[in-house]
Amino acid sequence: MNIATSYALDILLGLYVYTYPIPLSNVSIDFNVKVPRPQGFIVSEIINTACTKDIYEKLVESSEQEHVAGTYCVFIVNKTNIDTLTLAQKMRSKFYCRDFEIMGLKEAHAIAYQVIVLISCKKIEKKFSLSSRNARVNAILWFCSNEEPDLIYSANKFHITILFKNDDLLPYFETMLKLLNSHEWYVLNFFGYQRFGSRRPITHILGKHMIKGDLQEFLNTLCHFTPTYRNPNTLERILCKNIKNDLEKFLKSIANEPLYRRILELFVNAYQSYLFNKLLSLTWLKLLDSLSIKEALKKLKNDYRYLPLPGYATKADGVIARILDDVLSSEGIKTNSFCLKWLKNTCFYGDYREALTRASEVNYFIEKNRVTITFLLSPGAYATIVLRELLHCNPLLYT
């Protein structure tokens, strides 16, 4: 049973295995597929049981003027080709707000509908729009309140189009659909490709240099992969253009800016995500040494439901502790490495993450050279990981 990947990007991100093997083991599958971006990848948050895409469309149709006063102003955003943090910061600056809150980070190269909460703004307007290069944003005020809004973020809904260049691939794809359905659509809960930068998958490498205190290597990696056309006010451009002699002192100073500090923290979070992927891959291989797929899934559900997202305070025992020790040792780090003196003694305590995730409310429509699939995933799970299990092909074709 072969579940190992052969793709360099997978290996770079700790995605060493698939949940399920290719069922047609004696057949060579040469996939030529495409997920057209951004229009073929649509994601909407489910907030208080309602889909943000539906809320947005109702707000567009409504002519009623919302009350625009209150400490917390909740916007429904329709965005394309811009990352969530950059957009939230632009909205914060536009309305002179003290802070903002988001439910989750949504992929930049997609059409996304999500909530952004602006806090303590000096002014507020019902609409916000942005258009530059390929980016497009339209945001509409949902409501304002003086009390912190009770927003329950329960899932993300995905609507994805897959184009096939070869009709012969559809029977294979249908076989994979049936396989996942037979296991109730459970898949290993890896962090997806966009967690590490879809076009520049280096954020975890930057985080590793930060954890190890290799700040010069951090800068070298960051600047080597930073395009010259990026906004001059981004963290990358500021660092790469203005570094003098004392890199540590300069990093400390820019970490006082909340947005830049969040970005630095995201680099470390990405490295923690890579370590989790590596831990989950090795755990799955260990289980399949002696168990069937069905038995191994049951073991994860019952005995190893949560695995450590490595950090300063995470602990494990038994076989998971041994695998975690091997992972950290291979990286040349320890749990106490996650406290950074140079970043104002910030400690990244780690967490625990479910080993499995499950796609629900799955529906798909197959026509000549196209498959349209919709499903729900819990917050923090990645649709590209579901696509990975279905396609078993080069991830560059669908990320």
C-alpha positions as CSV (number, residue, x, y, z in Angstrom):
1,M,0.0,0.0,0.0
2,N,1.7,3.2,-1.2
3,I,0.5,6.4,0.5
4,A,3.8,8.3,0.1
5,T,3.9,11.5,-2.0
6,S,6.6,12.1,-4.6
7,Y,6.0,15.8,-5.1
8,A,8.7,18.2,-3.9
9,L,6.2,20.8,-2.6
10,D,4.5,18.2,-0.4
11,I,7.8,17.1,1.1
12,L,8.9,20.7,1.6
13,L,5.8,21.3,3.7
14,G,5.8,18.1,5.7
15,L,3.0,16.5,3.7
16,Y,4.8,13.2,3.3
17,V,1.7,11.0,3.0
18,Y,-1.9,10.8,1.8
19,T,-4.7,9.5,3.9
20,Y,-5.7,7.0,1.3
21,P,-3.6,5.1,-1.4
22,I,-4.4,5.4,-5.1
23,P,-6.9,2.5,-5.5
24,L,-5.8,1.7,-9.0
25,S,-2.3,0.6,-8.0
26,N,-1.4,-1.0,-11.3
27,V,-2.5,2.0,-13.4
28,S,-0.2,5.0,-14.2
29,I,-2.3,8.1,-13.7
30,D,-1.0,11.2,-15.5
31,F,-3.2,14.0,-14.2
32,N,-3.7,17.1,-16.2
33,V,-6.2,19.1,-14.2
34,K,-6.8,22.8,-13.3
35,V,-8.7,24.7,-10.7
36,P,-9.3,28.0,-12.4
37,R,-8.3,30.8,-10.0
38,P,-9.9,32.8,-8.6
39,Q,-13.4,32.1,-10.0
40,G,-13.1,28.3,-9.6
41,F,-12.4,28.5,-5.9
42,I,-15.0,30.2,-3.7
43,V,-15.1,30.1,0.1
44,S,-17.6,31.6,2.4
45,E,-17.7,31.7,6.2
46,I,-20.6,30.2,8.1
47,I,-21.5,32.7,10.8
48,N,-24.4,32.1,13.2
49,T,-25.5,29.3,10.8
50,A,-25.7,31.8,7.9
51,C,-23.5,31.8,4.9
52,T,-21.6,35.1,4.4
53,K,-22.1,34.9,0.7
54,D,-25.9,34.9,1.2
55,I,-25.7,37.7,3.7
56,Y,-23.6,39.8,1.3
57,E,-26.0,39.3,-1.6
58,K,-28.9,40.3,0.6
59,L,-27.1,43.4,1.8
60,V,-26.3,44.3,-1.8
61,E,-30.0,44.1,-2.7
62,S,-31.1,46.0,0.4
63,S,-31.6,49.8,0.1
64,E,-32.0,50.3,3.8
65,Q,-29.3,52.4,5.5
66,E,-27.8,50.7,8.5
67,H,-27.1,52.5,11.7
68,V,-23.4,53.3,11.5
69,A,-22.5,54.1,15.1
70,G,-21.0,51.8,17.6
71,T,-17.8,50.5,19.0
72,Y,-17.9,47.3,16.9
73,C,-18.8,47.5,13.2
74,V,-19.2,44.2,11.4
75,F,-18.5,44.1,7.6
76,I,-19.2,41.3,5.1
77,V,-16.3,41.4,2.7
78,N,-16.2,40.0,-0.9
79,K,-12.5,39.9,-1.8
80,T,-10.4,38.5,-4.6
81,N,-6.6,38.3,-4.9
82,I,-5.7,40.0,-1.6
83,D,-4.8,38.4,1.7
84,T,-7.1,39.0,4.7
85,L,-4.5,40.8,6.9
86,T,-3.6,43.3,4.3
87,L,-7.3,44.0,3.6
88,A,-8.2,44.4,7.3
89,Q,-5.3,46.8,7.8
90,K,-6.4,48.9,4.8
91,M,-9.9,49.1,6.2
92,R,-8.6,49.9,9.6
93,S,-6.5,52.8,8.2
94,K,-9.4,54.1,6.0
95,F,-11.8,54.4,9.0
96,Y,-9.1,55.3,11.6
97,C,-9.9,52.3,13.8
98,R,-8.1,51.2,16.9
99,D,-8.1,47.6,15.9
100,F,-9.8,44.9,13.9
101,E,-10.8,41.2,14.3
102,I,-11.1,38.5,11.8
103,M,-12.6,35.0,12.0
104,G,-9.9,33.4,9.9
105,L,-7.4,33.9,7.1
106,K,-8.8,33.3,3.7
107,E,-6.8,32.3,0.7
108,A,-5.7,35.3,-1.4
109,H,-6.1,33.6,-4.8
110,A,-9.8,32.9,-4.4
111,I,-13.1,34.6,-4.2
112,A,-13.8,34.8,-0.5
113,Y,-16.7,36.1,1.6
114,Q,-15.8,36.8,5.2
115,V,-16.4,38.9,8.3
116,I,-14.1,41.7,9.3
117,V,-14.9,43.5,12.6
118,L,-13.6,47.1,12.9
119,I,-13.2,48.4,16.5
120,S,-13.4,51.9,17.8
121,C,-13.3,53.8,14.5
122,K,-13.3,57.6,14.2
123,K,-15.6,57.4,11.2
124,I,-17.5,54.6,9.5
125,E,-19.2,54.2,6.1
126,K,-21.6,51.6,4.9
127,K,-19.4,50.5,2.0
128,F,-15.8,50.0,1.3
129,S,-14.3,49.2,-2.1
130,L,-10.8,48.6,-3.4
131,S,-9.5,47.9,-6.9
132,S,-5.8,47.6,-7.7
133,R,-3.9,45.3,-10.1
134,N,-5.7,42.1,-9.8
135,A,-7.2,42.7,-6.4
136,R,-10.8,43.5,-6.0
137,V,-12.7,44.2,-2.7
138,N,-16.3,45.1,-2.0
139,A,-17.3,45.3,1.7
140,I,-20.7,46.2,3.1
141,L,-21.6,47.1,6.7
142,W,-23.7,44.4,8.3
143,F,-24.3,46.1,11.6
144,C,-22.7,48.1,14.4
145,S,-23.0,47.6,18.2
146,N,-21.5,49.0,21.4
147,E,-21.3,45.5,22.7
148,E,-18.9,42.9,21.4
149,P,-20.9,41.0,18.8
150,D,-21.8,37.4,19.4
151,L,-20.4,35.9,16.2
152,I,-20.3,32.1,16.1
153,Y,-17.9,30.9,13.3
154,S,-18.8,27.3,12.7
155,A,-17.5,26.3,9.3
156,N,-16.3,27.4,5.8
157,K,-18.3,26.5,2.7
158,F,-16.3,25.7,-0.5
159,H,-17.5,25.8,-4.1
160,I,-14.7,24.4,-6.3
161,T,-14.5,23.8,-10.0
162,I,-12.0,21.2,-11.4
163,L,-11.3,21.1,-15.1
164,F,-10.0,17.9,-16.7
165,K,-8.0,17.9,-19.9
166,N,-8.6,14.2,-20.4
167,D,-11.9,12.4,-20.2
168,D,-10.2,9.2,-19.2
169,L,-9.4,10.8,-15.8
170,L,-13.1,11.1,-14.7
171,P,-13.6,7.3,-13.9
172,Y,-10.5,7.5,-11.6
173,F,-11.8,10.7,-10.0
174,E,-15.2,9.0,-9.4
175,T,-13.4,6.1,-7.8
176,M,-11.7,8.5,-5.4
177,L,-15.0,10.2,-4.6
178,K,-16.5,6.8,-3.7
179,L,-13.4,5.9,-1.6
180,L,-13.6,9.1,0.5
181,N,-17.3,8.7,0.8
182,S,-16.9,5.1,2.1
183,H,-14.8,6.6,4.9
184,E,-17.3,9.4,5.6
185,W,-14.9,12.0,4.1
186,Y,-12.4,11.8,6.9
187,V,-8.9,13.0,5.9
188,L,-5.7,13.8,7.8
189,N,-6.0,17.3,9.1
190,F,-2.8,18.7,7.5
191,F,-2.2,22.4,7.3
192,G,-2.7,23.3,3.6
193,Y,-0.4,24.9,1.1
194,Q,-1.6,28.5,1.5
195,R,-0.6,28.3,5.2
196,F,3.0,28.5,3.9
197,G,2.5,31.0,1.1
198,S,0.8,29.7,-2.1
199,R,3.3,31.3,-4.5
200,R,6.3,31.6,-2.1
201,P,6.1,28.6,0.3
202,I,8.8,29.9,2.6
203,T,7.0,31.3,5.6
204,H,7.8,28.2,7.7
205,I,11.5,28.5,6.7
206,L,11.4,32.1,7.9
207,G,9.8,30.9,11.2
208,K,12.5,28.3,11.6
209,H,15.2,30.9,11.3
210,M,13.4,33.0,13.9
211,I,13.1,30.1,16.3
212,K,16.8,29.2,15.9
213,G,17.9,32.8,16.3
214,D,19.4,32.8,12.8
215,L,18.3,36.4,12.0
216,Q,20.8,36.9,9.2
217,E,19.5,33.8,7.5
218,F,16.0,35.0,8.1
219,L,16.8,38.2,6.3
220,N,18.6,36.4,3.4
221,T,15.7,34.1,2.8
222,L,13.1,36.9,3.1
223,C,14.9,39.2,0.7
224,H,15.9,36.5,-1.8
225,F,12.2,35.7,-2.3
226,T,10.7,39.2,-2.1
227,P,9.5,40.5,-5.5
228,T,10.6,44.0,-6.5
229,Y,7.1,45.0,-7.4
230,R,5.6,44.6,-3.9
231,N,4.2,47.6,-2.0
232,P,7.2,49.5,-0.5
233,N,5.4,49.6,2.9
234,T,5.2,45.9,3.3
235,L,7.4,44.3,6.0
236,E,9.5,42.6,3.4
237,R,10.4,45.8,1.6
238,I,11.1,47.7,4.8
239,L,13.4,45.0,6.1
240,C,15.2,44.4,2.8
241,K,15.8,48.1,2.1
242,N,16.5,49.6,5.5
243,I,18.6,47.1,7.4
244,K,21.7,48.8,8.7
245,N,24.0,47.0,11.1
246,D,22.0,45.8,14.1
247,L,19.3,43.5,12.6
248,E,18.1,42.3,16.0
249,K,17.5,45.9,17.2
250,F,15.7,46.8,14.0
251,L,13.4,43.8,14.2
252,K,12.6,44.8,17.8
253,S,11.7,48.3,16.7
254,I,9.3,47.3,13.9
255,A,7.7,44.6,16.1
256,N,6.2,47.6,18.0
257,E,3.9,48.0,15.0
258,P,0.9,45.7,15.5
259,L,0.6,44.6,11.9
260,Y,4.3,43.8,11.5
261,R,4.3,42.0,14.8
262,R,1.4,39.8,13.6
263,I,3.3,39.0,10.4
264,L,6.4,38.0,12.3
265,E,4.3,35.8,14.6
266,L,2.6,34.2,11.6
267,F,6.1,33.1,10.4
268,V,6.6,31.2,13.6
269,N,3.0,29.9,13.4
270,A,3.8,28.6,9.9
271,Y,6.9,26.7,11.2
272,Q,4.7,25.2,14.0
273,S,2.3,24.1,11.2
274,Y,5.1,22.5,9.3
275,L,6.2,20.6,12.4
276,F,2.6,19.4,13.0
277,N,2.4,18.2,9.4
278,K,5.6,16.3,9.8
279,L,4.3,14.8,13.1
280,L,1.0,13.8,11.6
281,S,2.7,12.2,8.6
282,L,5.0,10.1,10.7
283,T,2.2,9.1,13.1
284,W,0.1,7.9,10.1
285,L,3.0,5.9,8.8
286,K,3.5,4.3,12.2
287,L,-0.1,3.3,12.5
288,L,-0.2,1.8,9.1
289,D,2.7,-0.4,9.9
290,S,0.3,-2.7,11.8
291,L,-3.2,-1.5,11.0
292,S,-5.6,-1.2,8.1
293,I,-6.8,2.2,6.9
294,K,-10.1,1.6,8.7
295,E,-8.4,0.5,11.9
296,A,-5.9,3.4,11.8
297,L,-8.7,6.0,11.3
298,K,-10.5,4.5,14.3
299,K,-7.2,4.7,16.3
300,L,-6.9,8.4,15.5
301,K,-10.5,9.1,16.3
302,N,-10.4,7.3,19.7
303,D,-6.8,7.4,21.0
304,Y,-4.9,10.2,19.2
305,R,-7.7,12.6,18.4
306,Y,-5.5,15.6,19.2
307,L,-1.9,15.9,18.3
308,P,0.5,18.5,19.6
309,L,1.0,21.7,17.6
310,P,4.6,22.0,18.9
311,G,5.5,25.0,21.1
312,Y,6.9,25.9,24.5
313,A,4.2,24.3,26.5
314,T,3.0,21.3,24.4
315,K,3.4,17.9,25.9
316,A,2.8,14.3,24.7
317,D,3.2,10.8,26.0
318,G,3.7,7.3,24.7
319,V,4.3,6.8,21.0
320,I,3.4,10.4,20.1
321,A,6.0,11.7,22.5
322,R,8.6,9.6,20.8
323,I,7.7,10.7,17.3
324,L,7.6,14.3,18.5
325,D,11.0,14.0,20.0
326,D,12.3,12.7,16.7
327,V,10.7,15.5,14.8
328,L,12.2,18.2,17.1
329,S,15.6,16.5,17.1
330,S,15.7,16.3,13.3
331,E,15.0,20.1,13.2
332,G,17.7,20.8,15.8
333,I,15.3,22.5,18.3
334,K,13.7,21.9,21.7
335,T,10.4,23.1,23.1
336,N,12.1,25.9,25.0
337,S,13.3,27.2,21.6
338,F,9.9,28.7,21.2
339,C,10.6,31.6,23.6
340,L,12.3,34.4,21.6
341,K,14.2,36.9,23.7
342,W,14.8,39.2,20.8
343,L,11.0,39.5,20.2
344,K,10.4,41.0,23.6
345,N,10.6,37.5,25.3
346,T,7.5,36.3,23.3
347,C,6.7,32.7,23.9
348,F,4.8,30.5,21.4
349,Y,3.1,28.1,23.6
350,G,1.8,25.7,21.0
351,D,-1.6,24.0,21.0
352,Y,-3.3,20.8,20.1
353,R,-5.0,20.1,16.8
354,E,-7.3,17.4,15.7
355,A,-5.6,14.7,13.7
356,L,-8.5,14.2,11.4
357,T,-11.0,16.6,9.7
358,R,-14.2,15.7,7.9
359,A,-15.9,17.3,4.9
360,S,-19.6,17.4,5.4
361,E,-22.6,18.2,3.1
362,V,-20.6,17.1,0.1
363,N,-22.2,17.5,-3.2
364,Y,-20.7,17.2,-6.7
365,F,-21.8,17.5,-10.3
366,I,-19.8,15.8,-13.1
367,E,-20.1,16.8,-16.7
368,K,-17.9,16.3,-19.7
369,N,-14.6,17.8,-18.6
370,R,-15.6,19.5,-15.4
371,V,-16.4,18.6,-11.8
372,T,-18.1,21.1,-9.5
373,I,-17.9,20.1,-5.8
374,T,-19.2,21.8,-2.7
375,F,-18.6,20.9,0.9
376,L,-18.2,22.3,4.5
377,L,-15.1,22.1,6.6
378,S,-14.6,23.2,10.2
379,P,-12.6,26.3,10.9
380,G,-8.8,25.7,10.5
381,A,-9.2,22.9,8.0
382,Y,-8.1,23.3,4.4
383,A,-10.0,22.6,1.2
384,T,-6.8,22.0,-0.7
385,I,-6.1,19.0,1.5
386,V,-9.4,17.5,0.5
387,L,-8.5,18.2,-3.2
388,R,-5.1,16.6,-2.6
389,E,-6.8,13.4,-1.5
390,L,-9.1,13.4,-4.5
391,L,-6.5,14.1,-7.1
392,H,-3.1,12.7,-6.0
393,C,-1.4,14.9,-8.5
394,N,1.0,17.8,-8.6
395,P,-0.3,20.4,-6.1
396,L,0.8,23.2,-8.3
397,L,-2.1,22.3,-10.6
398,Y,-4.8,23.2,-8.0
399,T,-3.2,25.6,-5.5
